[in-house]
Amino acid sequence: MKTGSKDQAAQAEATGVPLPHLSDQVAVSAALDQQLDGSALWVLLGMYRAFGVLDRDQIDELNAMGLSPLQFNILTTLQRSKQPVTMGALASMLVVKPNNLSGNINTLVDRGFVRRELNVSDQRSLLAVLTVEGAAFLGDHLPGHWRRLERLMGGLSREQRLQLVALLKQLVGSIHAEQEKEQAAEAVEKKARMN
């Protein structure tokens, strides 16, 4: 275990002041667990930090429009879909749980940006439909939003952005593969306990 990392951990614990740099946080964690090289933790902490910064920025920008980031994302997803979408499919596209969607859809319905329709092919489900008012709202706000995103991402070249997207897709695939392995192992373990 690295002495400096132990000292950093002890100082942070004694003073109650967190370690300011990701590299310090990773070094402390790696020093506490010799099996850990720290790179996975570094990725996680870096992603959380980047997401936190971007999320706070988006909250500020979209609050000025009277929407939350999820509500804005619902509208843009419906626009890109170009057709009514079931609530389950919409939740899947947005990577949220369906129960997190209901209140946000209610707000958008109240504002006249979205309407619910009965799904004629499965009357147990509802469809979310972007209204003319919702499309007009996006027409007014999307151009400025996209230009702002371009400025926010201006520190990365187009190639770096595309590389980041490819790496994130690869990471999502890795996470899903590990989750599937864990679920399969749990199923085998559960079946063994039942026998």
VENRABEL-V659202 format. One record per residue. N is the residue number from 0. RES is the residue in one small letter. OMEGA is omega in radians with two decimals (* if undefined). BURIAL is I if it has 24 or more other C-alpha atoms within 12 Angstrom, else O. D_LAST is the distance of its C-alpha to the last C-alpha in whole Angstrom. Layout:
# VENRABEL-V659202
N|RES|OMEGA|BURIAL|D_LAST ; N|RES|OMEGA|BURIAL|D_LAST
This chain:
# VENRABEL-V659202
0|m|-3.11|O|44 ; 1|k|-3.11|O|47 ; 2|t|-3.14|O|50 ; 3|g|3.14|O|51 ; 4|s|3.07|O|48 ; 5|k|3.14|O|47 ; 6|d|3.13|O|51 ; 7|q|-3.14|I|50 ; 8|a|-3.14|I|47 ; 9|a|-3.14|O|48 ; 10|q|3.14|O|51 ; 11|a|3.13|O|49 ; 12|e|-3.10|O|48 ; 13|a|-3.07|O|51 ; 14|t|-3.07|O|53 ; 15|g|3.14|O|50 ; 16|v|-3.13|O|51 ; 17|p|3.09|O|49 ; 18|l|-2.99|O|49 ; 19|p|-3.02|O|51 ; 20|h|3.10|O|50 ; 21|l|-3.12|I|47 ; 22|s|3.10|O|48 ; 23|d|-3.13|I|48 ; 24|q|3.13|I|45 ; 25|v|-3.14|I|43 ; 26|a|3.11|I|45 ; 27|v|-3.13|I|44 ; 28|s|3.13|I|40 ; 29|a|3.12|I|41 ; 30|a|-3.14|O|42 ; 31|l|-3.12|O|40 ; 32|d|-3.08|O|37 ; 33|q|3.14|O|38 ; 34|q|-3.03|O|35 ; 35|l|3.05|O|36 ; 36|d|3.04|O|39 ; 37|g|-3.05|I|40 ; 38|s|3.11|O|41 ; 39|a|3.09|O|37 ; 40|l|3.13|O|38 ; 41|w|3.09|I|42 ; 42|v|-3.12|O|41 ; 43|l|-3.13|O|39 ; 44|l|3.10|O|42 ; 45|g|3.13|O|44 ; 46|m|3.10|O|43 ; 47|y|-3.13|O|42 ; 48|r|3.14|O|46 ; 49|a|3.13|O|47 ; 50|f|3.14|O|45 ; 51|g|3.14|O|47 ; 52|v|-3.13|O|50 ; 53|l|-3.12|O|50 ; 54|d|3.11|O|48 ; 55|r|3.11|O|51 ; 56|d|-3.11|O|54 ; 57|q|3.08|I|52 ; 58|i|3.14|O|52 ; 59|d|-3.11|O|55 ; 60|e|-3.03|O|56 ; 61|l|3.04|I|55 ; 62|n|3.10|O|55 ; 63|a|3.08|O|59 ; 64|m|-3.13|O|58 ; 65|g|-3.12|O|56 ; 66|l|2.97|I|53 ; 67|s|3.08|I|50 ; 68|p|3.14|I|48 ; 69|l|3.13|I|45 ; 70|q|3.10|I|48 ; 71|f|3.12|I|50 ; 72|n|3.08|I|47 ; 73|i|-3.13|I|46 ; 74|l|-3.10|I|50 ; 75|t|3.10|I|50 ; 76|t|3.09|I|47 ; 77|l|3.11|I|48 ; 78|q|-3.13|I|51 ; 79|r|-3.13|O|50 ; 80|s|3.12|O|47 ; 81|k|3.09|O|50 ; 82|q|3.07|O|49 ; 83|p|-3.07|I|47 ; 84|v|3.08|I|43 ; 85|t|-3.14|I|40 ; 86|m|3.12|I|39 ; 87|g|3.13|I|36 ; 88|a|3.13|I|37 ; 89|l|3.10|I|40 ; 90|a|3.13|I|37 ; 91|s|3.13|O|36 ; 92|m|-3.11|O|39 ; 93|l|-3.11|I|40 ; 94|v|3.04|O|36 ; 95|v|3.07|O|36 ; 96|k|-3.10|O|34 ; 97|p|-3.13|O|35 ; 98|n|3.05|O|36 ; 99|n|-3.07|O|38 ; 100|l|-2.97|I|40 ; 101|s|-3.11|O|41 ; 102|g|3.13|O|44 ; 103|n|3.06|I|45 ; 104|i|3.11|I|46 ; 105|n|3.13|O|47 ; 106|t|-3.13|O|50 ; 107|l|3.06|I|51 ; 108|v|3.13|I|51 ; 109|d|3.14|O|53 ; 110|r|3.13|O|55 ; 111|g|-3.10|O|56 ; 112|f|-3.10|I|54 ; 113|v|2.97|I|51 ; 114|r|3.07|I|50 ; 115|r|3.05|I|47 ; 116|e|3.05|O|47 ; 117|l|3.12|O|45 ; 118|n|-3.08|O|43 ; 119|v|3.14|O|44 ; 120|s|3.08|O|42 ; 121|d|-3.00|O|39 ; 122|q|3.04|O|41 ; 123|r|-3.08|O|38 ; 124|s|3.10|O|39 ; 125|l|3.08|O|42 ; 126|l|3.00|I|44 ; 127|a|-3.09|I|46 ; 128|v|3.05|I|49 ; 129|l|-3.13|I|52 ; 130|t|3.06|I|55 ; 131|v|3.11|O|58 ; 132|e|3.10|O|59 ; 133|g|3.11|I|56 ; 134|a|3.12|I|57 ; 135|a|3.09|O|60 ; 136|f|3.11|I|59 ; 137|l|3.11|I|57 ; 138|g|3.12|O|60 ; 139|d|-2.96|O|62 ; 140|h|-3.07|O|60 ; 141|l|-3.11|O|58 ; 142|p|3.11|O|61 ; 143|g|3.12|O|61 ; 144|h|-3.13|I|58 ; 145|w|3.11|O|57 ; 146|r|3.10|O|60 ; 147|r|3.10|O|59 ; 148|l|3.10|O|56 ; 149|e|3.12|O|58 ; 150|r|3.14|O|60 ; 151|l|-3.12|O|57 ; 152|m|-3.06|O|55 ; 153|g|3.12|O|59 ; 154|g|3.11|O|58 ; 155|l|3.05|O|56 ; 156|s|3.10|O|57 ; 157|r|3.13|O|56 ; 158|e|3.12|O|54 ; 159|q|3.10|O|53 ; 160|r|-3.14|O|51 ; 161|l|3.09|O|50 ; 162|q|3.11|O|48 ; 163|l|3.10|O|47 ; 164|v|3.14|O|45 ; 165|a|3.12|O|44 ; 166|l|3.12|O|42 ; 167|l|3.07|O|41 ; 168|k|3.12|O|39 ; 169|q|3.11|O|38 ; 170|l|3.11|O|37 ; 171|v|3.09|O|35 ; 172|g|3.11|O|33 ; 173|s|3.12|O|32 ; 174|i|3.13|O|31 ; 175|h|-3.14|O|29 ; 176|a|3.12|O|27 ; 177|e|3.11|O|26 ; 178|q|3.11|O|25 ; 179|e|3.09|O|23 ; 180|k|-3.14|O|21 ; 181|e|3.12|O|20 ; 182|q|3.11|O|19 ; 183|a|3.12|O|17 ; 184|a|3.10|O|16 ; 185|e|3.12|O|14 ; 186|a|3.11|O|13 ; 187|v|3.14|O|11 ; 188|e|3.13|O|10 ; 189|k|3.13|O|9 ; 190|k|3.12|O|7 ; 191|a|3.13|O|5 ; 192|r|-3.10|O|6 ; 193|m|-3.11|O|4 ; 194|n|*|O|0
